[in-house]
């Protein structure tokens, strides 16, 4: 029979084993148990540290998301006022003095909204690049408003510049979602609500705002050129797509969190009905009309109510979103403290039991060794 080959060890391995065995032989029994206890403690602390790191990250993200609510709400107000000013400017430059008289109040509201947004950006420690982008938006708005006020710009140019300004604001909104970790939210309810309120609503309002500005201008002029009709039809199609997308996300959010359904359902249904009424007005007043008899202020006010209703819904949704995220942050904080307390109790209990176990083992062993030595030296009077 072939003999089993003896494994070969390198000299370094052999020396290392000998040193380790010598150290183990020289260690007292209590020290050996202490070493085992330290190894067990290390095995507990490493995964616990990883778990606590995850909890701390969850708390940080939740707090950061709540912190981002202020700048985003303020920026939405800027978007809303810019859209309204675009419509009033188009009507004013087309010759509608009734709507032109409303423009200064909206201008002032927009200036206040920009100042509020700047303060919210600073309070939330938004990145310097975002604050710089907001400053650039404010400068462009100031120049555009001056040209509108002095009637130094034509209606199509005014609408185009306002639209580019809103596009910059919506891009800034998207960047803030990334900065405050809202675009990467992992919870089903808040993720869907973020998509609905911070992405779908602003874009839906923007397309409705374009329809408001263009439609008011066409009604003021009493004419709808073919290219204008084509643009309105394209905007109509996009509005219907965005509306369906928005309400799909709302349905996802409320399905995942029934409390959101109670808070948002009635306002969401009212917003949907308002959008549908405005679309019907667009069809009857412009797209399908043979004569343009609807007064521009009536058309403008109808779309303004719809857009304002969307932003009111958005404010309610943002309030619900912040509450949900605050509750999540509080739960994560509570879990962190609970796990820390349980870990501390577990470690303290484990150490206490270890001391008891070690003493229960090493005590009799040491006593037996001492007795054996006494007997070996001739002392036979000890009680074993």
C-alpha angles and dihedrals in degrees: 000000000000113000118236112257115247111234113248119232126196118242090249091055093048092049091047092052092049093050091048092049092048090052092049092049092051094049119097116241091249091054090052090054089047090054091050089049092052091051090050090048090051091051089054098043098051097059090037090055091050090049092049091049088055092048091049090050091050091051091047093050093047092050091047091051091051089048090056093058095082098054093043094050090047092048091050088056089053090051091049094051093045090053091049092048090051091057094046091047092052091051093045094049089048090057105264104138094179091064091037089063090062095053100084092057091051090046090055091047090052092051089051091048091052092050090049091049092051090052092048091049090054095045091051093047091238113187115278090241091060092050089050090051090052090050090052090050090052093051092049090048092052092053093045094048091051092053091048094047091051091043090235094137133065124240097253092048092048092050092047094050092046089050092052089049091053090047089056090050092050090049089052088050089054092049091050089053088059094043093054094041093243095126090059098048110146102198114099096223100045094039092057092043091051090052092049100044104031101034112020099039096051092049093044090051090047093056091045088049091054089051089050094051096044095041093049090051093049092048091049090052091042092226138094113200117209093251090051091051090050091051092050091050090051090050090048091055092049092049091054091049093049092046092054091046092049094051093045088058092046090052090051091050095048092044090055094043117029091192089067090055090058091049100042111022100088094044092046092053090048090051091051092050091048092052091050091051091051091049089051089051091051090053096047098039100042123354098050098022122117091190126031103227101142110106113242093233090055091051092044094049093048093054091042091056090050094049093044089050090054091052091046088053088047091054091052091046091050090050090052090045094053091047092051092048093046089052090050091051091049091050091050090049091049091049089051093053093043093051091046090052093047092047092049091049091046093050093046091048092046092051092049093049090046091055091049093048094046092050092047089055105034095041096063091039093054090045091052092049092049091048092048091052091049092050091047089054091052100263104136097163097086121110111234 
